Amino acid sequence: MARIYNFSAGPSMLPLPVLESARNNLLDFEGSGMSVMEMSHRSKVYDNIIVRAEASMRKVMNIPDNYKVLFLQGGATLQFAMVPMNLMTKNGKADYVLTGSFSTKAYEEAQKYGNVRVAGSTKEEKFRRIPQQSELSLDPEADYVHICFNNTIYGSRFNYIPETGNVPLVADLSSCIASEPIDVSKFALIYAGAQKNIAPAGLTIVIVREDLLGRVMPFTPVMMNYGVLAKDNSMYNTPPCWSIYICGLVMDWLLGIGGLEEMKKINEKKARLLYDCIDRSKLFSCAIDKDSRSIMNVRFTTGSEELDAKFVKESAAAGMSNLKAHRSTGGLRASIYNAVPYEGVEYLVSFMKDFEKNNG
Ligand SMILES: *Cc1c(COP(=O)(O)O)cnc(C)c1O
C-alpha cells in the first residue's frame, strides 16, 4: 500500500483508522449482510448510523440542544442561496463581510434575494488580512450578518467571533469545522461542505438555531427549506447515506483522540512548524498578515511562477500531492486539515529546506 501525503484543499485526506473501519465493514456492515451503500435509509440499521453520527457531532462540537443539525446535499455553495431564502425574510436585508473568494460568492448569490450590503472588506488589500471588529459597519436592522470564518483559497481566518448584537451571525465553516473548539452559541447558523474536514464529498452540514426556522420566502423549494428538513430529521428525501456514515466515524475518531481541545493542539503545532519554516526562509514567503493566518490552509510562494511550478512538480515526485494553490491566487498552498498527520508536515518542511538549498 502506498499512501502519499495529500495536501488537497478538498476533497482531502481522511483519518486512516476511519478508512480502515469503512473497509472492514464495506461488504457487511456490522452483521447486517450488506454495505452501508446498499441500505435503505429508512431501515433500523441505518437509522442507528445517522442518529449516532449526529450524537457524536453534538458531543465533539458541544452543540447546544436548541440547535438542529442537518445533513444535506448541494455543497456549501447551495447554502449561499438557502441562507437568504430562509433568513432574509424579516426586513429583507443582510450584511456580508468580504474576506475572500467564497464570502464574495455568497454575497453575489444573496443579491438575488434581497438587499445585501458589504459590512466590511479587505479586497483592496488583496484579502491579506481579516477586518477587525472596529472596521465592521453593521446594520442593526439586518436579518443576519454573514462571514466566512476560514478562507480556504486566500489562507486567512477570523481570530475572533464578530459581535453582532441582536443580529443573527451566519458563518461558513467549510474549511475549519471541527478543527478546534468553537462556541456554537455565538452563531445563529453554521454551515460547511463536509469534504474539507469531516467526510467525503456529497454532504453539507447545517447547524441552525431552532427559533430561526419556519419563515422562508414563499418560492423556496421544499429541499431548501430548513424547517422542513429539520422536521424530517434530514430525511425528507434520501440523504447522502454513505457520507453521513463516514462523518460519524470521523466524529468518533475525534472523540477517541481527546476531542477538539486535543485536535487544536495538533493543528496549531502543524501550522506553527510550517509557518516558521516559511518565515525563516529567504525563498518562501506568506502574503497573509500573521494575526490573520489560517491554521488549515497555508498559502506561500517562492515569488517566481517558474520556481513555484518546479516546486509542485518535484514535491509530487517526492510523494506529496496538491501543493499548487488555487488558480485565482497562484503560488503554493498546503491544506493541513485534521487528517493530515504531523509527520506529513515535517516531511513537507524538510522538502522545502532542501528545495531552498538547491534553488535559493
Ligand atoms: C470549499 C468551500 C466552499 C464550497 O464548497 P462546496 O461544497 O464545493 O460547494 C464554500 N466555502 C468555503 C469556505 C469552502 O472552503
The ligand as an ORCA input file, in Angstrom:
! r2SCAN-3c Opt
* xyz 0 1
  C     -14.956     24.615     -0.455
  C     -15.659     25.757      0.121
  C     -16.907     26.178     -0.353
  C     -17.600     25.488     -1.495
  O     -17.985     24.227     -1.083
  P     -18.816     23.224     -1.998
  O     -19.194     22.157     -1.030
  O     -17.901     22.756     -3.078
  O     -19.987     23.953     -2.541
  C     -17.510     27.249      0.258
  N     -16.922     27.891      1.280
  C     -15.712     27.531      1.746
  C     -15.108     28.285      2.886
  C     -15.043     26.458      1.187
  O     -13.841     26.093      1.665
*
